[in-house]
């Protein structure tokens, strides 16, 4: 009898703790998304850039960063730019031009043509893919996506971002700056 009572008590405690865990926000175990990447985005596969090299005929144009993180330029061939800022990519192309002895004093300008889109999922009016624009916040994307649904937990947002070549998932707030390729999920609230 005592053994059966202990089993029932243990089952009740376990059931209660799982119910409490079910009521906790989905973001309770996550830390905030790293803010170090907010200052300047880094190029990743899928981004398109405009390259201008005034002293090299036929080099100006749009180039896509391939899945290996490389762009292919005339004469220079391949330059790895994945993980670099725009300024660092300019320096990498200039170095390639110098190393191959194509130009003595290369002057390279790189601008973003189109960057990876942002995805928003979960409890918003119009989940889906949205174009990245500099200065967007999570709140801006929620607004573009038709606002929160009535089921949305407006305090529980999860963001997945590429940081140093790997995916990182963390908590976000409405003020979190959005970066190219971010995946934002608005969690359903528990009543």
N, C-alpha and C positions, 0 to 999 in steps of 0.2 A: 504494500500500500504506500509506504514512504517513498519507495523507488519510483512508483508511478506518479506521485505528487511532484517529485523533483523533475521528472521528465516533462510534465505539464507546465511547471513553472518555467523551465528552460525554454520550452517552445513559445510560451507567452512573451518572455523577454526578447527572444529573437524576432518574433513577429512584430513586436512594438518597435524595436530598433530599426527594422527594415522599413516600417511605416514612417518613422521619423526621417530616415535617410531619403525616402521618396518625396518628402515635403521640402527637403533642402533644395536651394537653387542649383541648376545644372552647372553653374560656374563655380560652385563652392570649393572644388578641389583645384581650380586653375589659378595660376598667378597672372598678373597683368601682362599684356603683350609688351615685348621690349620696346622702349621708346627710343632706343639708339638709332633705329632705322628711319626715324621721322624726319631728320634734317634733310637728307637727300636720298632719293631712290637709287637703286642699283639695277643695272640692266640684267635681264634674264632672258632665257629662250622665249620666243614669241614676241619680243619687242621689235619695233621697226624704228630705225634711225635715219636721219638725213646727214650725209657726210659731204663736206666741201673741202676740197684740196685745190686751191687756186692754181698752183703751179704744175698740176698733173692733169693733162687732158684726158677726159673720159672717166675720171674717178668720181666726179660729183654725182650723187644720186641717193636713192633710198636703199637701205640694206636691212635684211631681216637677221636677227640673231637666231642661229639654228639651234637644234636640240643639244649640240655639243658646246654651246656658248660662243660660237665663232661667227664672224662675218667674213665673207670672201670679197676682197678688193682686187681690181685689176693690177697686175704686176706684183703687188705685195702678196697676193694669195690670201692665206688665212691669218686672221688676228683674233685671239681669244679676248673677248670683252665681257663675258658673263661675270657678274659680281662686281663690276666696276661702275663708278659714277660716270656721268657724261664727260667730265673733265679728265678723269683717269683714262677713259676710253680714247680721248683725243691724244693723250700722251702715249698710249700703247700703239696707236696707228703711226704717230710721228716716229716712235722708236723703230717700228718695222720698216718705215721708209728710209730711215738712217742706216739701219743694219743691212738692208739690201742695196744700199748705195744708189737709191733711186733719186732722192733729193738731198741736197746739202743742208738746207734750212727749211724743213717742212713746216707748213702752217696749216693745221687741221682744225676744222670746226665741226662739232657734232651736236645735233639737236634731236630731241625726241620727235618722231613722226607720228607714231601711234604706239601706245603702251598696252600691256596686257589688261584685259577688262577686269572689272570687279564683279563678284557674284554675291548676291544676297539671297538667303534662303530662310525658311521658317515663317514666323508669324508676321508677315507684311502683306499688304494688299496685292502687289505684283512682284513676286519673287522672280529672280532671273539675273541676266547679265547686263551690266551697265558700263558705259565708257568711262575710263579713268580721266579725271581732270585734277590738276594740281590744287591742293588746298581743301579737298573734300574731307568731310568728317563722316563718322558713322551716322550721325543725325541727318546729314545731307542725303546720304544714300537711302536711308529709311524714307525720307520725304519723296525722293525720286521714285521709290518703289511703292508709293501709295499709302505710306504711313503704317502704323501698327494695326494689327487685327485686334479684336476684343479679347482674344486669348493670349496676347503677347505679354510676356514678363518684361516690362520696360526697363528693368534693372539687370536683366541677364542676357548679355550679348557675348557671343564667342567669335573670335576672329582667328583665322589660320592664314599665316603669312610665310613667305620664303625669307629666311634670315641666314646669310652666309651659306647659301646653297641647300639648306634643308628646311623642311616645313616645321613651323612652330605654331602651337595653338595656345591661346591665352584669353583672358577676360578682356572685354572692351567696354567702353562707356560711350555715350552719345558724342562726347568730345574727342574721342580717339581719332587721330589723323589716319586716313585711308591711304594705302600704297597700291601701286599697280599689282594686279594678280591676287589681291586679298579676297578671302572667302569669309563672308559675315553670316552668322546664323543668329536669328532672333528666336529665343527659346520660348516655349509655351509655359504659361504660369500654372501652378498647381493651386487649386482653390482650398 
